[in-house]
Amino acid sequence: MKSYPAKVLLFGEHTVNLGTSALAMPLPAYSSRWQQAFLPKEETLKKQQQLPRLVDWLETQSAILPFSLDTGAFRKALSDGWVLDSNIPAGYGLGSSGSVVAAIVDRWGSRLPKDLNTLRKGLAAMEVFFHGKSSGTDPLVSFLQQPVRISEKGIETVSLPQLNDSGIFLLDTGIRRTATPLIRKFLKAWAEPAFQNLCKEFLLPSVNAAIEKMLAGDWQGLFEDFEQISRFQLRHTPWLIPDEFQPLWKSLLEGQCAALKICGAGGGGFMLGMVRPGASLPEPLAAPREATKKWPVEFLGIPG
């Protein structure tokens, strides 16, 4: 059965909802797939989670979707015991709800638009069921199963250089969080001219530069932009960083060997980190979790 991968939003968290640049890639180690559960009805309903409510809601949204969705067949599949089996942790910034949307559209969608921007808008219109606000990036990456770049020119699939030597890693905070309040808080902050000007002057240029350097495989240049984003988030959006991680965040910036940034909405889940080229993973992160009671690190890599 086909799987629908999680995604990592490498650059453009929160601001992508406002139409600015972003870069995201699928993370096949975490995925969802349809599976028929031959279980008692109560257990099946428990595994289906929000799907029965989602199909009810989707029946009221058909007029605004740029594609057809056979909600009748979707509803019958649920009554026949089909569930979406997933190992994508919810509340971790890996696009668990995007994977759900992609799986539904791939199985019961038809007359899908070829234009990626139109498709993304349709997927976003479905994902608002979960978050109230969506850029559509998560389900698009899961649906296409390819990295995508979003810019003022539109949306395009891209090829990433091998990440095995990039020093980019995911750090598991062990904290589940709800994205919606964080998204709303960022949008409220963006409505303030002073904060918006700070983002436009300092954050967005670093995000745009980081995207260009990552696509070019310029790891040294990327690390410099990564540091700038990390400093901006610590100084101007500390409410996106769990309190217990702010000392680590600060110490990494002071040591200048590694840096952290939020991954997705922030607030917990996975963080994205990067080690300066030529440097080693700093001691607080290098030691085994069993020995330090700290947090596991998983380096990103694309098989050659």
DASUL-V220608 format. One record per residue. RES is the residue in one small letter. D_LAST is the distance of its C-alpha to the last C-alpha in Angstrom with 2 decimals. Layout:
# DASUL-V220608
res=RES d_last=D_LAST
res=RES d_last=D_LAST
This chain:
# DASUL-V220608
res=m d_last=24.62
res=k d_last=22.26
res=s d_last=20.96
res=y d_last=21.10
res=p d_last=18.75
res=a d_last=20.00
res=k d_last=19.23
res=v d_last=19.01
res=l d_last=21.24
res=l d_last=19.75
res=f d_last=22.78
res=g d_last=26.05
res=e d_last=27.46
res=h d_last=31.04
res=t d_last=31.44
res=v d_last=29.26
res=n d_last=32.26
res=l d_last=34.36
res=g d_last=32.41
res=t d_last=30.53
res=s d_last=26.91
res=a d_last=24.04
res=l d_last=20.27
res=a d_last=18.84
res=m d_last=15.67
res=p d_last=15.55
res=l d_last=15.20
res=p d_last=14.84
res=a d_last=15.97
res=y d_last=19.33
res=s d_last=20.73
res=s d_last=23.99
res=r d_last=25.13
res=w d_last=28.57
res=q d_last=30.52
res=q d_last=34.17
res=a d_last=36.02
res=f d_last=39.08
res=l d_last=40.80
res=p d_last=44.18
res=k d_last=44.49
res=e d_last=44.62
res=e d_last=41.39
res=t d_last=39.65
res=l d_last=40.93
res=k d_last=39.69
res=k d_last=36.14
res=q d_last=36.39
res=q d_last=37.20
res=q d_last=37.73
res=l d_last=36.88
res=p d_last=40.58
res=r d_last=41.58
res=l d_last=38.64
res=v d_last=39.72
res=d d_last=43.25
res=w d_last=42.13
res=l d_last=39.94
res=e d_last=43.03
res=t d_last=44.66
res=q d_last=41.79
res=s d_last=41.35
res=a d_last=43.31
res=i d_last=40.90
res=l d_last=37.61
res=p d_last=36.31
res=f d_last=35.45
res=s d_last=37.23
res=l d_last=36.69
res=d d_last=38.44
res=t d_last=39.67
res=g d_last=42.07
res=a d_last=39.37
res=f d_last=37.48
res=r d_last=40.73
res=k d_last=41.39
res=a d_last=37.96
res=l d_last=38.79
res=s d_last=42.21
res=d d_last=40.63
res=g d_last=38.71
res=w d_last=35.21
res=v d_last=33.36
res=l d_last=30.03
res=d d_last=28.41
res=s d_last=26.12
res=n d_last=24.61
res=i d_last=24.16
res=p d_last=26.71
res=a d_last=29.34
res=g d_last=30.40
res=y d_last=27.12
res=g d_last=25.89
res=l d_last=23.00
res=g d_last=24.72
res=s d_last=26.33
res=s d_last=28.96
res=g d_last=26.53
res=s d_last=24.85
res=v d_last=28.39
res=v d_last=29.21
res=a d_last=26.11
res=a d_last=26.92
res=i d_last=30.53
res=v d_last=29.95
res=d d_last=27.43
res=r d_last=29.97
res=w d_last=33.28
res=g d_last=32.68
res=s d_last=33.62
res=r d_last=34.34
res=l d_last=31.38
res=p d_last=31.45
res=k d_last=28.88
res=d d_last=29.29
res=l d_last=26.74
res=n d_last=29.31
res=t d_last=31.90
res=l d_last=29.57
res=r d_last=28.65
res=k d_last=32.39
res=g d_last=33.10
res=l d_last=30.50
res=a d_last=31.92
res=a d_last=35.39
res=m d_last=34.42
res=e d_last=32.69
res=v d_last=35.84
res=f d_last=37.26
res=f d_last=35.30
res=h d_last=35.44
res=g d_last=38.16
res=k d_last=35.85
res=s d_last=32.40
res=s d_last=30.31
res=g d_last=28.55
res=t d_last=25.12
res=d d_last=24.19
res=p d_last=25.13
res=l d_last=23.66
res=v d_last=20.12
res=s d_last=20.65
res=f d_last=22.21
res=l d_last=19.69
res=q d_last=16.65
res=q d_last=15.11
res=p d_last=15.39
res=v d_last=18.84
res=r d_last=20.85
res=i d_last=24.60
res=s d_last=27.00
res=e d_last=30.53
res=k d_last=29.31
res=g d_last=28.14
res=i d_last=24.94
res=e d_last=21.84
res=t d_last=18.35
res=v d_last=15.81
res=s d_last=12.19
res=l d_last=11.07
res=p d_last=9.38
res=q d_last=6.83
res=l d_last=9.58
res=n d_last=9.15
res=d d_last=11.85
res=s d_last=13.73
res=g d_last=16.24
res=i d_last=16.48
res=f d_last=17.77
res=l d_last=19.91
res=l d_last=23.36
res=d d_last=25.36
res=t d_last=28.98
res=g d_last=30.36
res=i d_last=32.40
res=r d_last=32.50
res=r d_last=33.90
res=t d_last=35.11
res=a d_last=33.53
res=t d_last=36.60
res=p d_last=38.96
res=l d_last=36.38
res=i d_last=35.63
res=r d_last=39.40
res=k d_last=40.04
res=f d_last=37.58
res=l d_last=39.10
res=k d_last=42.54
res=a d_last=41.61
res=w d_last=40.23
res=a d_last=43.65
res=e d_last=45.20
res=p d_last=45.31
res=a d_last=44.87
res=f d_last=41.58
res=q d_last=40.31
res=n d_last=41.16
res=l d_last=39.31
res=c d_last=36.14
res=k d_last=36.54
res=e d_last=37.33
res=f d_last=34.85
res=l d_last=32.23
res=l d_last=31.20
res=p d_last=30.75
res=s d_last=28.41
res=v d_last=26.39
res=n d_last=26.21
res=a d_last=25.26
res=a d_last=22.54
res=i d_last=20.92
res=e d_last=21.10
res=k d_last=19.73
res=m d_last=16.77
res=l d_last=15.83
res=a d_last=16.39
res=g d_last=14.38
res=d d_last=17.84
res=w d_last=17.65
res=q d_last=21.18
res=g d_last=22.72
res=l d_last=21.04
res=f d_last=22.51
res=e d_last=25.94
res=d d_last=25.83
res=f d_last=24.49
res=e d_last=27.55
res=q d_last=29.85
res=i d_last=28.80
res=s d_last=29.26
res=r d_last=32.68
res=f d_last=33.74
res=q d_last=32.97
res=l d_last=34.83
res=r d_last=37.78
res=h d_last=38.22
res=t d_last=36.68
res=p d_last=37.15
res=w d_last=38.13
res=l d_last=34.47
res=i d_last=33.75
res=p d_last=35.24
res=d d_last=38.12
res=e d_last=36.93
res=f d_last=33.68
res=q d_last=35.40
res=p d_last=36.41
res=l d_last=32.83
res=w d_last=31.69
res=k d_last=34.47
res=s d_last=33.89
res=l d_last=30.22
res=l d_last=31.34
res=e d_last=34.18
res=g d_last=32.00
res=q d_last=29.68
res=c d_last=26.68
res=a d_last=25.15
res=a d_last=26.05
res=l d_last=26.04
res=k d_last=26.42
res=i d_last=27.18
res=c d_last=24.60
res=g d_last=26.33
res=a d_last=30.12
res=g d_last=30.32
res=g d_last=33.09
res=g d_last=30.95
res=g d_last=28.06
res=f d_last=24.77
res=m d_last=24.80
res=l d_last=21.95
res=g d_last=21.89
res=m d_last=20.48
res=v d_last=21.11
res=r d_last=22.31
res=p d_last=20.03
res=g d_last=21.43
res=a d_last=23.28
res=s d_last=23.08
res=l d_last=23.24
res=p d_last=27.01
res=e d_last=29.20
res=p d_last=30.13
res=l d_last=26.55
res=a d_last=25.44
res=a d_last=28.10
res=p d_last=27.67
res=r d_last=29.08
res=e d_last=31.64
res=a d_last=33.11
res=t d_last=33.22
res=k d_last=33.55
res=k d_last=31.08
res=w d_last=27.94
res=p d_last=24.55
res=v d_last=21.50
res=e d_last=17.98
res=f d_last=15.22
res=l d_last=12.77
res=g d_last=9.02
res=i d_last=6.31
res=p d_last=3.79
res=g d_last=0.00
